[in-house]
Amino acid sequence: MMSVRVFRILSLALGLFAPLLWANQVERVRISHEPERTRVVFDLSQQAQYAISRLTSPDRVVVDFSDTDLKANLKGLESPLLRRVRTSSPRGPKDLRIVLDLAQSASHKAFRLGQSEQAAHRLVIDLVPTGRNPVQATAASPGRKVVVAIDAGHGGKDPGSIGPSGTYEKNVVLPIARKLQERLDAHPGFEAMMVRSGDYFVGLDDRSDRARRARSDLLVSIHADAFSSPQPRGASVWVLSLRRANSEMGRWLERDDRLSELRGIGEVISETSQDDPHLQRTFLDLARENSMMESQNLATSMLAKLGRMTHLHKSAPQSASLAVLKSPDFPSLLVETGFISNPKEEQLLRSKSHQEKLAQALSEAIIEHFTADPPRDSLLARQRQVHKVKAGESLSRIAALYQTSVKAIKQTNNLKSDNIHVGQKLVIPRL
């Protein structure tokens, strides 16, 4: 029979090493807040086994971890949406219950992320105020607007290139960006957001992040080129190089706690490939290829429009390893509006009428692109009509039928002439 002394020694030993008896530990809890959501991240020693529920009166989200101990400090964890993080009575003796006390009603989405060289196992919970839930807003509305992020290059402490007469690049690209914004905002179904709306500096990485936070469908960065001699002139449009695209995809996979932020594919990755890096890579690769193809098509269209009103330095899209083009989840373009180092083009870029022409060319290309192939949840997609040409029909007759113009139909369908054929499908734009 075990003596009382031996029993006490064993009991003491078991007490000292009690933390080792739990299969998992919550090692750290992190909170990040953005205007549209609050993210809570639990760093764990093992993959989380959990259940999550939402309770009201008061509003709170309850997370029950199975066979888990708490090592992290919960004091001081709060955000505008989250009043505090605390523990509560668990379901079982080896379980852990953590309660997120909310400052207002919010929906939640939880997903696990696997361990990597840079991070531990994680459970991620996104809290979204129910009054601004993007999913609910989309379902309740007749369709959202196409969002175009316009990035006026440089700004603030960074003047960009400087022309022969002292013109700063930052001071000519901003008015072009503003005129482009005005044209897009005036067109039904479109909304433009300015990455910078004044003379201040925005970091290169933050430019794409701002576009993503606005749930943009396109990022257009506007610049003016320069060279060591005054001879080069003309506009060009740049897209991301394949080499940079591959390296950026690797960076996103390394920071897999941010994969859910990706526009359009973030939720798919979170819900279907949480712990499978190969599946994550597949989804990300498909999104990247689609964005690069869309960027290439739109760049070609922009060059065609620009070529009608200004000289082109390059008649085909160029590729480069530029930070502002790096996003894998939406198309991104960089437009060089001309060479500010060329004295004649420097004067043109300062001209309001030339700035208007540049904005007009860019807006036409963007509007035609998204009218012909709109995002599925957009107002443009719901208003989109397709007409199948019948015998004896002409463009003028079709335009009259839909109360639009021949010019609009030709632009939307990229028609070079008035010739159409029976059975041809035409996208009918709305004026």
C-alpha positions in Angstrom: 0.0 0.0 0.0 1.3 3.5 -0.9 2.4 5.5 2.1 1.0 8.9 2.9 4.4 10.5 2.4 4.8 8.9 -1.1 1.3 10.0 -2.0 2.0 13.6 -1.0 5.2 13.6 -3.1 3.4 12.3 -6.1 0.6 14.8 -5.7 3.1 17.6 -5.4 4.9 16.4 -8.6 1.7 16.2 -10.5 0.7 19.7 -9.4 4.0 21.1 -10.5 3.7 19.6 -14.0 0.0 20.1 -14.4 0.3 22.3 -17.5 1.9 19.3 -19.3 -1.3 17.3 -18.9 -3.3 19.6 -21.3 -3.0 18.7 -25.0 -3.0 22.4 -26.1 -2.2 25.9 -24.8 -3.3 29.4 -25.7 0.1 31.1 -25.7 -0.9 34.5 -27.0 -4.0 36.5 -28.0 -3.7 39.4 -30.5 -6.2 42.0 -31.6 -6.2 44.2 -34.7 -8.9 46.7 -35.6 -9.9 48.1 -39.0 -13.0 50.3 -39.7 -14.9 47.3 -41.1 -13.9 44.6 -38.7 -11.9 43.5 -35.6 -9.7 40.5 -35.8 -8.9 38.3 -32.8 -6.0 35.8 -33.2 -5.3 33.0 -30.7 -1.7 31.6 -31.0 -1.7 28.0 -29.8 0.8 25.2 -29.3 -1.4 22.7 -31.3 -4.2 22.9 -33.7 -7.3 24.3 -32.1 -10.3 22.0 -31.2 -13.0 24.5 -30.5 -16.7 25.4 -30.6 -17.9 29.0 -31.0 -21.3 30.6 -30.3 -22.8 34.0 -30.2 -25.0 35.2 -27.3 -27.0 38.3 -26.7 -28.2 40.4 -23.7 -25.4 41.4 -23.5 -23.7 40.8 -26.9 -20.8 38.4 -26.7 -19.0 35.6 -28.6 -18.0 32.5 -26.6 -15.1 30.3 -27.6 -14.8 26.8 -26.0 -11.4 25.2 -26.4 -11.2 21.4 -25.8 -8.4 20.1 -23.6 -6.7 23.5 -23.5 -4.9 25.6 -20.9 -4.5 29.4 -20.9 -1.0 30.8 -20.8 -1.7 34.2 -22.4 -2.4 37.4 -20.6 -5.9 38.7 -21.4 -5.6 42.0 -19.6 -6.0 45.2 -21.7 -7.3 43.4 -24.9 -9.9 45.7 -26.4 -10.9 47.6 -29.5 -13.8 49.9 -30.5 -15.9 46.8 -31.2 -14.5 44.7 -28.3 -15.0 45.8 -24.7 -12.8 43.1 -23.1 -11.6 39.5 -23.4 -12.1 37.2 -20.3 -12.4 33.6 -19.2 -15.6 32.0 -17.9 -16.7 28.7 -16.4 -15.6 25.9 -18.9 -17.7 23.0 -20.0 -15.2 20.4 -18.5 -12.3 20.3 -16.1 -9.7 20.3 -18.9 -11.5 22.8 -21.2 -11.1 26.5 -21.6 -13.8 29.1 -22.2 -12.9 32.5 -23.4 -15.6 35.2 -23.8 -15.3 38.2 -26.2 -17.5 40.9 -24.7 -18.7 43.1 -27.6 -19.3 46.8 -27.5 -22.1 46.4 -30.1 -23.8 43.6 -32.0 -21.5 41.8 -34.5 -21.4 38.7 -36.6 -18.4 36.4 -36.4 -16.4 34.1 -38.7 -13.8 31.7 -37.3 -11.1 29.7 -39.1 -7.9 27.9 -38.2 -4.5 28.5 -39.7 -1.7 25.9 -39.6 1.7 26.2 -38.2 4.5 27.7 -40.3 8.1 28.7 -39.9 7.0 32.2 -39.1 3.9 31.5 -37.0 2.3 29.1 -34.5 -1.1 27.3 -34.9 -3.8 30.0 -34.9 -7.5 30.3 -34.4 -8.7 33.5 -36.1 -12.0 35.2 -35.3 -13.3 38.1 -37.4 -15.9 40.3 -35.9 -18.0 42.5 -38.2 -20.6 45.0 -36.9 -24.0 43.7 -38.1 -25.0 47.2 -39.2 -22.2 47.2 -41.8 -21.9 43.6 -42.7 -20.7 43.5 -46.4 -22.5 40.2 -47.1 -25.8 41.5 -45.8 -25.4 44.8 -47.6 -24.8 43.0 -50.9 -27.9 40.8 -50.4 -30.1 43.7 -49.5 -29.0 46.0 -52.3 -29.7 45.8 -56.1 -26.0 45.4 -56.7 -22.8 47.2 -55.7 -20.8 49.8 -57.7 -17.6 48.9 -59.3 -14.9 50.4 -57.1 -11.7 51.9 -58.8 -8.8 52.9 -56.6 -6.9 55.8 -58.1 -3.3 56.2 -56.9 -1.7 59.6 -57.7 2.0 58.7 -57.5 4.5 60.2 -55.0 3.3 63.1 -52.9 4.4 65.0 -49.8 8.1 64.5 -49.1 8.4 62.6 -52.3 8.1 65.0 -55.3 8.8 62.3 -57.9 10.6 63.2 -61.1 11.3 66.9 -61.8 10.9 68.5 -65.2 13.3 70.9 -67.0 11.4 73.9 -65.8 11.0 72.6 -62.2 7.6 70.9 -62.5 7.1 68.2 -59.8 5.6 64.9 -60.9 3.4 64.8 -57.8 1.8 68.1 -58.8 0.7 67.0 -62.3 -0.5 63.4 -61.5 -2.8 64.5 -58.7 -5.0 66.7 -60.9 -5.2 63.9 -63.5 -6.2 61.5 -60.8 -8.9 63.9 -59.6 -10.3 64.4 -63.1 -10.4 60.6 -63.5 -12.3 60.3 -60.2 -14.8 62.9 -61.3 -15.5 61.0 -64.6 -15.9 57.6 -62.9 -18.1 59.0 -60.1 -20.3 60.6 -62.7 -20.9 57.3 -64.5 -23.7 55.1 -63.2 -22.4 51.9 -61.5 -18.9 53.2 -60.7 -17.3 54.6 -57.6 -13.7 56.0 -57.4 -11.6 56.2 -54.3 -8.4 58.2 -54.0 -5.4 56.5 -52.5 -4.2 60.0 -51.7 -6.4 63.0 -52.1 -3.9 65.7 -51.2 -0.2 66.5 -51.2 1.0 63.9 -48.6 3.1 60.8 -48.8 1.6 57.2 -48.8 4.0 54.3 -48.4 4.3 51.9 -51.4 3.0 48.9 -49.5 0.1 50.9 -48.1 -1.2 52.0 -51.5 -2.4 48.4 -52.4 -3.6 47.9 -48.8 -5.8 51.0 -49.0 -7.3 49.8 -52.3 -8.0 46.3 -50.7 -9.6 47.8 -47.6 -11.9 49.7 -50.0 -12.8 46.4 -51.7 -11.6 47.8 -55.0 -12.0 46.0 -58.3 -9.0 47.8 -59.9 -6.0 49.9 -58.8 -4.7 52.5 -61.3 -1.5 54.3 -60.4 -0.8 57.5 -62.3 2.8 58.7 -62.9 4.9 60.8 -65.3 8.0 59.2 -66.7 11.5 60.6 -66.9 14.9 60.0 -68.5 18.4 61.3 -68.3 18.0 63.0 -71.7 15.1 65.1 -73.0 14.4 63.1 -76.1 12.1 60.2 -74.9 8.4 61.0 -75.0 5.0 59.4 -74.8 2.7 57.4 -72.6 3.0 53.8 -71.5 1.1 51.3 -69.3 2.7 48.8 -67.0 1.6 45.5 -65.5 3.2 43.3 -62.9 6.0 41.0 -64.1 5.6 37.2 -63.6 8.8 37.1 -61.5 7.5 39.7 -59.0 4.0 38.0 -59.0 5.6 34.7 -58.0 7.6 36.3 -55.2 4.5 38.2 -53.9 2.5 35.0 -53.9 5.2 33.4 -51.7 5.0 36.3 -49.2 1.2 36.0 -49.0 1.5 32.3 -48.2 4.1 33.0 -45.5 1.7 35.5 -43.9 -1.3 33.1 -44.1 -3.0 34.9 -41.3 -3.7 37.6 -43.9 -5.0 35.3 -46.6 -8.7 35.9 -45.6 -8.2 39.6 -46.5 -7.8 38.9 -50.2 -10.6 40.3 -52.3 -12.9 37.7 -53.7 -10.9 34.6 -52.7 -10.2 35.3 -49.0 -13.3 33.6 -47.7 -12.8 30.6 -50.1 -9.3 30.1 -48.8 -10.4 30.5 -45.1 -13.3 28.1 -45.4 -11.8 25.3 -47.6 -8.0 25.2 -47.2 -7.3 26.4 -43.7 -4.6 23.8 -42.9 -3.6 22.8 -46.5 -0.8 25.0 -47.9 -0.9 23.3 -51.2 -4.6 24.1 -51.7 -4.0 27.7 -50.5 -1.3 28.0 -53.2 -3.6 26.6 -55.8 -6.4 29.1 -55.0 -3.9 32.0 -54.8 -2.3 31.0 -58.1 -5.6 31.0 -59.9 -6.5 34.4 -58.5 -3.1 35.8 -59.5 -3.4 34.5 -63.1 -6.9 35.9 -63.4 -5.8 39.3 -62.1 -2.7 39.4 -64.4 -4.8 38.5 -67.4 -7.4 41.2 -66.6 -4.6 43.7 -66.1 -3.1 42.8 -69.5 -6.4 43.2 -71.3 -7.2 46.5 -69.6 -3.7 47.8 -70.3 -4.1 47.1 -74.0 -7.4 48.9 -74.1 -6.0 51.9 -72.2 -3.1 52.2 -74.7 -5.6 52.2 -77.6 -7.5 55.1 -76.0 -4.4 57.0 -75.0 -2.9 56.5 -78.5 -5.8 58.6 -80.0 -4.9 61.7 -78.0 -1.2 61.5 -77.2 2.0 60.0 -78.4 2.8 56.4 -77.1 6.2 55.6 -75.8 5.3 51.9 -75.9 2.3 50.6 -77.9 2.1 47.3 -75.9 1.8 46.8 -72.2 5.1 46.6 -70.4 5.9 44.5 -67.3 7.9 45.5 -64.3 8.6 44.5 -60.7 6.8 47.5 -59.1 5.4 47.4 -55.5 2.1 49.2 -56.4 1.3 46.4 -58.9 1.9 43.5 -56.5 -1.7 42.5 -55.4 -2.7 39.0 -56.5 -6.4 39.5 -55.9 -7.3 42.4 -58.2 -5.9 43.9 -61.4 -3.4 46.7 -61.0 -1.9 49.1 -63.6 0.6 51.8 -63.6 0.1 54.5 -66.3 3.0 56.7 -67.3 1.2 59.7 -68.8 4.2 61.1 -70.6 7.8 62.1 -70.0 8.1 65.0 -67.7 11.8 65.2 -68.6 10.8 66.1 -72.2 10.2 69.9 -72.3 7.2 69.7 -74.6 5.5 67.0 -72.6 6.3 68.7 -69.4 4.2 71.7 -70.6 1.4 69.3 -71.9 1.2 67.6 -68.5 0.8 71.0 -66.8 -2.1 71.8 -69.2 -5.6 71.4 -67.8 -7.0 70.5 -71.2 -4.4 67.7 -71.7 -5.0 66.4 -68.2 -8.7 66.3 -69.2 -7.9 64.3 -72.3 -5.8 61.8 -70.3 -8.5 61.3 -67.7 -11.1 60.9 -70.5 -9.0 58.2 -72.2 -8.5 56.3 -69.0 -12.1 56.5 -67.9 -13.4 55.3 -71.3 -11.1 52.2 -71.1 -12.1 51.4 -67.5 -15.9 51.9 -68.1 -15.9 49.8 -71.3 -13.9 47.1 -69.7 -16.2 46.6 -66.7 -19.4 47.2 -68.7 -18.4 44.3 -71.0 -17.2 42.0 -68.2 -18.7 43.3 -64.8 -18.1 41.7 -61.4 -20.9 39.2 -60.8 -22.3 41.0 -57.7 -22.2 44.5 -59.3 -25.0 46.7 -60.4 -23.5 46.6 -63.9 -23.9 42.8 -64.0 -27.5 43.0 -63.0 -28.2 45.7 -65.6 -26.3 43.9 -68.3 -28.3 42.9 -71.4 -27.2 40.7 -74.2 -28.8 40.8 -77.6 -28.5 38.1 -80.2 -28.5 39.6 -83.7 -31.4 38.4 -85.9 -31.7 38.5 -89.7 -32.3 42.0 -91.1 -31.1 43.9 -88.0 -28.6 46.7 -88.0 -26.7 48.5 -85.2 -29.0 51.5 -85.5 -32.1 49.4 -85.2 -30.7 47.6 -82.2 -29.7 50.9 -80.6 -33.2 52.3 -81.1 -34.7 49.1 -79.6 -32.8 49.5 -76.4 -32.8 53.3 -76.3 -29.0 53.5 -76.5 -26.5 54.7 -79.1 -24.6 53.0 -81.9 -21.4 54.5 -80.6 -22.0 53.0 -77.1 -22.7 49.6 -78.5 -19.6 49.7 -80.6 -17.4 50.8 -77.8 -18.8 48.3 -75.3 -18.3 45.4 -77.8 -15.0 46.7 -79.3 -16.5 46.9 -82.8 -14.3 48.5 -85.4 -17.1 48.9 -87.9 -20.9 48.8 -88.2 -20.9 45.3 -89.6 -22.6 42.6 -87.6 -23.8 39.1 -88.4 -26.7 36.9 -87.6 -26.3 35.1 -84.3 -23.7 37.5 -83.0 -24.1 38.4 -79.3 -23.9 42.1 -78.4 -23.6 43.5 -74.9 -26.1 46.4 -74.7 -24.9 49.3 -72.5 -27.3 51.5 -70.6 -26.9 55.2 -71.1 
